[in-house]
Amino acid sequence: VAEQEAAVRAGRETASYDLKFHRTLIEAARNPILALTTVAVIDLLVNALQEAQVGSGLTAHVVNFHRGIYNALCERDGERAARLMAEHVADIQRRLQPHLIKGRGPAAWISAPLRLDETSWDL
């Protein structure tokens, strides 16, 4: 999270940090069903956000959610972490909805075959 915050302050690319954050949480959950069902979705959402070009304000907003979730987990407050994650997911869905309605966004990615050789858990 600290690296993503630094990237935001420097105006650098942050999508790789989004992927790393969510994949780290999935791996920490040690739930293979969660892993199978969410990795592709997370990749699609990050790609959709990049395609939608929603602006740097959203990037900072996302990092704030990540910081809150991380802090809740460090404090072993699972209820708060779960609430923040649900809010984070709902927020991203809400922000992407106008782009999906316009016909832009991840439709091409959703119909594209998943290439498992490109899915990496190397963090």
Backbone torsions as a table, in degrees:
resi	resn	phi	psi	omega
1	VAL	NA	-40.9	179.6
2	ALA	-62.0	-38.7	178.1
3	GLU	-65.2	-40.0	178.8
4	GLN	-66.8	-40.1	177.5
5	GLU	-61.6	-42.0	178.5
6	ALA	-64.6	-39.4	178.8
7	ALA	-64.0	-39.4	178.4
8	VAL	-64.0	-46.7	-179.7
9	ARG	-60.9	-34.6	-178.5
10	ALA	-85.7	-5.3	-179.3
11	GLY	73.6	24.0	179.6
12	ARG	-91.2	170.1	177.1
13	GLU	-60.1	139.9	-179.0
14	THR	-126.2	-2.4	-176.2
15	ALA	-59.1	-38.9	-179.6
16	SER	-63.5	-32.0	178.1
17	TYR	-72.0	-36.3	175.0
18	ASP	-58.2	-49.7	-179.7
19	LEU	-60.9	-45.2	-178.6
20	LYS	-61.8	-43.5	-179.6
21	PHE	-59.8	-51.7	-176.5
22	HIS	-68.8	-38.7	177.7
23	ARG	-66.2	-34.9	177.4
24	THR	-64.9	-42.5	177.7
25	LEU	-63.4	-42.4	179.5
26	ILE	-62.7	-44.4	179.5
27	GLU	-63.8	-41.0	-179.4
28	ALA	-64.4	-29.6	179.2
29	ALA	-68.4	-22.6	-179.7
30	ARG	51.1	45.2	-179.7
31	ASN	-122.5	102.8	-175.4
32	PRO	-62.1	-31.0	177.9
33	ILE	-67.8	-43.5	176.1
34	LEU	-59.2	-44.2	-179.7
35	ALA	-60.9	-46.5	-178.1
36	LEU	-65.1	-35.0	-174.3
37	THR	-89.6	-17.2	-173.8
38	THR	-108.9	-25.6	-176.6
39	VAL	-57.1	-49.2	-178.9
40	ALA	-65.6	-38.9	-179.8
41	VAL	-64.3	-42.8	179.3
42	ILE	-62.2	-45.4	177.7
43	ASP	-58.1	-43.2	179.5
44	LEU	-63.0	-42.9	-178.9
45	LEU	-65.9	-41.6	178.4
46	VAL	-63.3	-43.4	177.0
47	ASN	-62.4	-41.0	-179.9
48	ALA	-64.3	-39.8	178.5
49	LEU	-64.2	-40.9	178.1
50	GLN	-65.0	-43.4	-178.9
51	GLU	-64.8	-38.4	-177.7
52	ALA	-72.2	-19.0	179.8
53	GLN	49.2	58.8	-174.7
54	VAL	-80.1	-7.2	172.0
55	GLY	104.8	163.0	-175.9
56	SER	-71.9	-22.8	177.0
57	GLY	-61.2	-37.6	177.7
58	LEU	-67.2	-38.4	179.8
59	THR	-58.5	-46.5	178.3
60	ALA	-63.8	-38.1	179.0
61	HIS	-62.5	-44.4	178.8
62	VAL	-61.6	-44.1	-179.6
63	VAL	-62.5	-36.7	177.4
64	ASN	-63.2	-40.3	175.2
65	PHE	-62.1	-46.5	-179.4
66	HIS	-59.1	-42.6	179.3
67	ARG	-61.6	-44.7	179.6
68	GLY	-62.5	-43.1	178.8
69	ILE	-64.3	-45.6	179.2
70	TYR	-60.1	-46.4	179.9
71	ASN	-61.9	-41.7	178.7
72	ALA	-61.5	-41.9	178.8
73	LEU	-65.9	-41.6	178.3
74	CYS	-62.1	-32.2	179.0
75	GLU	-87.6	5.0	-179.8
76	ARG	56.7	37.7	178.3
77	ASP	-104.7	79.6	-176.4
78	GLY	-61.8	-35.5	179.9
79	GLU	-64.1	-45.3	178.8
80	ARG	-66.7	-41.5	178.8
81	ALA	-60.2	-44.5	179.8
82	ALA	-64.4	-41.7	178.8
83	ARG	-63.2	-45.8	179.4
84	LEU	-64.3	-38.8	178.9
85	MET	-65.3	-42.2	178.2
86	ALA	-62.8	-41.1	177.2
87	GLU	-64.7	-40.5	179.4
88	HIS	-60.8	-48.8	-179.2
89	VAL	-63.3	-45.1	179.5
90	ALA	-63.2	-38.9	179.4
91	ASP	-62.9	-45.6	179.9
92	ILE	-64.3	-43.1	178.2
93	GLN	-59.4	-44.8	-179.2
94	ARG	-62.7	-40.8	-178.3
95	ARG	-72.2	-30.9	179.9
96	LEU	-82.3	-23.0	-174.5
97	GLN	-52.8	-46.5	179.7
98	PRO	-60.7	-33.1	-180.0
99	HIS	-72.9	-33.6	178.6
100	LEU	-72.3	-36.7	179.1
101	ILE	-64.3	-37.5	-179.8
102	LYS	-71.8	-2.4	-179.2
103	GLY	87.5	2.0	176.9
104	ARG	-94.0	167.5	173.5
105	GLY	110.3	-151.9	-164.1
106	PRO	-85.5	16.3	-178.2
107	ALA	-55.8	-41.7	179.7
108	ALA	-65.7	-36.2	-179.3
109	TRP	-71.5	-36.0	-177.9
110	ILE	-66.0	-37.2	-178.2
111	SER	-83.6	-12.7	-179.6
112	ALA	-76.5	145.9	178.9
113	PRO	-68.9	142.4	176.4
114	LEU	-73.8	127.6	178.5
115	ARG	-102.2	100.7	-175.3
116	LEU	-63.4	-26.9	-179.6
117	ASP	-66.7	-18.5	179.3
118	GLU	-94.1	-8.8	179.1
119	THR	-85.9	117.0	-175.5
120	SER	-121.7	139.6	174.0
121	TRP	-99.8	5.6	177.5
122	ASP	-70.8	119.6	-179.2
123	LEU	-107.6	NA	NA
